[in-house]
Amino acid sequence: MKRPQPTNDRYDLKPNDFIVSKTDLKGKITYCNQIFMQLAKYSEEELIGAPHNIIRHPDMPRIVFKLLWDRIKNKEEIFAFVKNLSKDGGYYWVYANVTASLDKNGNIVGYYSVRRKPSEEGIKVCGDLYAKMLELEKSGGMEASGKFLNDLLKEKGVSYDELIASLQG
């Protein structure tokens, strides 16, 4: 499927909306709710079996997804501000919580994500931060953007989780 050309059309979740999706171990979508389909502008048939990165916006630095995958593969939950790409080229921001789905023996059988409306402050701060990180990735790879993020956290004296939680309020 050809990736859409991004536009400046912004879509917003309503305050009580929740996007829910589940993936298999390789990140292919196995479940998505109606709100996900409405914002992403894809049908259920187009989404089920597709890689979750079908909605990855080019404004998102790769290091954010590396951090996400590193955490959930270790059975740790993660929260993140994510800019997603709709099928029509529009975009929408989410405040995402991603966790591993475990079987009764504690083995990872997939991943589960719930997203809600992000704060405007989080969108602004992360939009600026991600633009800088993306610029660094283009010249120095994920190592450069990862170093920038770690240096920023150290300078502020907070963990990644503390920063993200403070932006959502």
Contacts in CASP RR format, 6 or more apart in sequence:
PFRMAT RR
TARGET T0000
AUTHOR 0000-0000-0000
METHOD contacts of the structure
MODEL  1
MKRPQPTNDRYDLKPNDFIVSKTDLKGKITYCNQIFMQLAKYSEEELIGA
PHNIIRHPDMPRIVFKLLWDRIKNKEEIFAFVKNLSKDGGYYWVYANVTA
SLDKNGNIVGYYSVRRKPSEEGIKVCGDLYAKMLELEKSGGMEASGKFLN
DLLKEKGVSYDELIASLQG
1 46 0 8 1.000
1 50 0 8 1.000
1 54 0 8 1.000
3 85 0 8 1.000
4 85 0 8 1.000
4 86 0 8 1.000
4 87 0 8 1.000
4 88 0 8 1.000
4 89 0 8 1.000
4 90 0 8 1.000
5 89 0 8 1.000
6 57 0 8 1.000
6 58 0 8 1.000
6 59 0 8 1.000
6 85 0 8 1.000
6 89 0 8 1.000
6 90 0 8 1.000
6 91 0 8 1.000
7 88 0 8 1.000
7 89 0 8 1.000
7 90 0 8 1.000
7 91 0 8 1.000
8 90 0 8 1.000
9 86 0 8 1.000
9 88 0 8 1.000
9 89 0 8 1.000
9 90 0 8 1.000
9 91 0 8 1.000
10 90 0 8 1.000
10 91 0 8 1.000
10 92 0 8 1.000
11 39 0 8 1.000
11 86 0 8 1.000
11 90 0 8 1.000
11 91 0 8 1.000
11 92 0 8 1.000
12 92 0 8 1.000
12 93 0 8 1.000
12 117 0 8 1.000
13 19 0 8 1.000
13 35 0 8 1.000
13 39 0 8 1.000
13 92 0 8 1.000
13 94 0 8 1.000
13 115 0 8 1.000
13 116 0 8 1.000
13 117 0 8 1.000
14 117 0 8 1.000
15 117 0 8 1.000
17 35 0 8 1.000
17 116 0 8 1.000
17 117 0 8 1.000
18 33 0 8 1.000
18 35 0 8 1.000
18 114 0 8 1.000
18 115 0 8 1.000
18 116 0 8 1.000
19 32 0 8 1.000
19 33 0 8 1.000
19 35 0 8 1.000
19 36 0 8 1.000
19 39 0 8 1.000
19 94 0 8 1.000
19 113 0 8 1.000
19 114 0 8 1.000
19 115 0 8 1.000
19 116 0 8 1.000
20 31 0 8 1.000
20 32 0 8 1.000
20 33 0 8 1.000
20 35 0 8 1.000
20 36 0 8 1.000
20 112 0 8 1.000
20 113 0 8 1.000
20 114 0 8 1.000
20 115 0 8 1.000
21 29 0 8 1.000
21 31 0 8 1.000
21 32 0 8 1.000
21 33 0 8 1.000
21 36 0 8 1.000
21 52 0 8 1.000
21 112 0 8 1.000
21 113 0 8 1.000
22 29 0 8 1.000
22 30 0 8 1.000
22 31 0 8 1.000
22 32 0 8 1.000
22 101 0 8 1.000
22 110 0 8 1.000
22 111 0 8 1.000
22 112 0 8 1.000
22 113 0 8 1.000
23 29 0 8 1.000
23 30 0 8 1.000
23 52 0 8 1.000
23 110 0 8 1.000
23 111 0 8 1.000
23 113 0 8 1.000
24 30 0 8 1.000
24 110 0 8 1.000
25 108 0 8 1.000
25 109 0 8 1.000
25 110 0 8 1.000
25 111 0 8 1.000
26 51 0 8 1.000
27 51 0 8 1.000
27 52 0 8 1.000
27 53 0 8 1.000
27 110 0 8 1.000
27 111 0 8 1.000
28 49 0 8 1.000
28 50 0 8 1.000
28 51 0 8 1.000
28 52 0 8 1.000
29 47 0 8 1.000
29 48 0 8 1.000
29 49 0 8 1.000
29 50 0 8 1.000
29 51 0 8 1.000
29 52 0 8 1.000
29 54 0 8 1.000
30 48 0 8 1.000
30 49 0 8 1.000
30 110 0 8 1.000
31 48 0 8 1.000
32 44 0 8 1.000
32 47 0 8 1.000
32 48 0 8 1.000
36 47 0 8 1.000
37 43 0 8 1.000
37 44 0 8 1.000
37 47 0 8 1.000
39 84 0 8 1.000
39 86 0 8 1.000
39 92 0 8 1.000
40 47 0 8 1.000
40 54 0 8 1.000
40 55 0 8 1.000
40 84 0 8 1.000
40 86 0 8 1.000
40 87 0 8 1.000
41 86 0 8 1.000
41 87 0 8 1.000
41 88 0 8 1.000
41 90 0 8 1.000
42 50 0 8 1.000
42 54 0 8 1.000
42 87 0 8 1.000
46 87 0 8 1.000
47 54 0 8 1.000
53 65 0 8 1.000
55 84 0 8 1.000
55 85 0 8 1.000
55 86 0 8 1.000
56 65 0 8 1.000
56 84 0 8 1.000
56 85 0 8 1.000
57 83 0 8 1.000
57 84 0 8 1.000
57 85 0 8 1.000
57 91 0 8 1.000
58 85 0 8 1.000
59 83 0 8 1.000
59 91 0 8 1.000
59 127 0 8 1.000
59 130 0 8 1.000
59 131 0 8 1.000
59 134 0 8 1.000
60 82 0 8 1.000
60 83 0 8 1.000
60 130 0 8 1.000
60 134 0 8 1.000
61 130 0 8 1.000
61 133 0 8 1.000
61 134 0 8 1.000
61 137 0 8 1.000
61 142 0 8 1.000
61 145 0 8 1.000
62 137 0 8 1.000
62 141 0 8 1.000
62 142 0 8 1.000
62 145 0 8 1.000
63 133 0 8 1.000
63 137 0 8 1.000
63 142 0 8 1.000
63 145 0 8 1.000
63 146 0 8 1.000
63 149 0 8 1.000
64 80 0 8 1.000
64 82 0 8 1.000
64 130 0 8 1.000
64 133 0 8 1.000
66 142 0 8 1.000
67 78 0 8 1.000
67 80 0 8 1.000
67 160 0 8 1.000
68 78 0 8 1.000
68 80 0 8 1.000
68 98 0 8 1.000
71 77 0 8 1.000
71 78 0 8 1.000
71 98 0 8 1.000
72 78 0 8 1.000
72 98 0 8 1.000
72 99 0 8 1.000
72 100 0 8 1.000
72 111 0 8 1.000
73 100 0 8 1.000
73 108 0 8 1.000
75 100 0 8 1.000
75 102 0 8 1.000
75 106 0 8 1.000
75 108 0 8 1.000
77 97 0 8 1.000
77 98 0 8 1.000
77 99 0 8 1.000
78 97 0 8 1.000
78 98 0 8 1.000
78 99 0 8 1.000
78 161 0 8 1.000
79 95 0 8 1.000
79 96 0 8 1.000
79 97 0 8 1.000
79 161 0 8 1.000
79 164 0 8 1.000
79 165 0 8 1.000
79 168 0 8 1.000
80 95 0 8 1.000
80 96 0 8 1.000
80 98 0 8 1.000
80 164 0 8 1.000
81 93 0 8 1.000
81 94 0 8 1.000
81 95 0 8 1.000
81 96 0 8 1.000
81 118 0 8 1.000
81 122 0 8 1.000
81 123 0 8 1.000
81 126 0 8 1.000
81 127 0 8 1.000
81 164 0 8 1.000
81 167 0 8 1.000
81 168 0 8 1.000
82 93 0 8 1.000
82 94 0 8 1.000
82 96 0 8 1.000
82 115 0 8 1.000
83 91 0 8 1.000
83 92 0 8 1.000
83 93 0 8 1.000
83 126 0 8 1.000
83 127 0 8 1.000
83 130 0 8 1.000
84 91 0 8 1.000
84 92 0 8 1.000
84 93 0 8 1.000
84 94 0 8 1.000
85 91 0 8 1.000
86 92 0 8 1.000
93 118 0 8 1.000
93 123 0 8 1.000
94 115 0 8 1.000
94 116 0 8 1.000
94 117 0 8 1.000
94 118 0 8 1.000
95 115 0 8 1.000
95 116 0 8 1.000
95 117 0 8 1.000
95 118 0 8 1.000
95 119 0 8 1.000
95 168 0 8 1.000
96 113 0 8 1.000
96 114 0 8 1.000
96 115 0 8 1.000
97 113 0 8 1.000
97 114 0 8 1.000
97 115 0 8 1.000
98 111 0 8 1.000
98 112 0 8 1.000
98 113 0 8 1.000
99 111 0 8 1.000
99 112 0 8 1.000
99 113 0 8 1.000
100 108 0 8 1.000
100 110 0 8 1.000
100 111 0 8 1.000
100 112 0 8 1.000
101 108 0 8 1.000
101 109 0 8 1.000
101 110 0 8 1.000
101 111 0 8 1.000
101 112 0 8 1.000
102 108 0 8 1.000
102 109 0 8 1.000
103 109 0 8 1.000
118 168 0 8 1.000
119 167 0 8 1.000
119 168 0 8 1.000
119 169 0 8 1.000
121 167 0 8 1.000
122 167 0 8 1.000
122 168 0 8 1.000
125 167 0 8 1.000
126 167 0 8 1.000
129 149 0 8 1.000
129 152 0 8 1.000
132 148 0 8 1.000
133 145 0 8 1.000
133 146 0 8 1.000
133 148 0 8 1.000
133 149 0 8 1.000
134 145 0 8 1.000
136 144 0 8 1.000
136 145 0 8 1.000
136 146 0 8 1.000
136 148 0 8 1.000
137 144 0 8 1.000
137 145 0 8 1.000
149 160 0 8 1.000
153 159 0 8 1.000
153 160 0 8 1.000
153 163 0 8 1.000
156 163 0 8 1.000
158 166 0 8 1.000
END
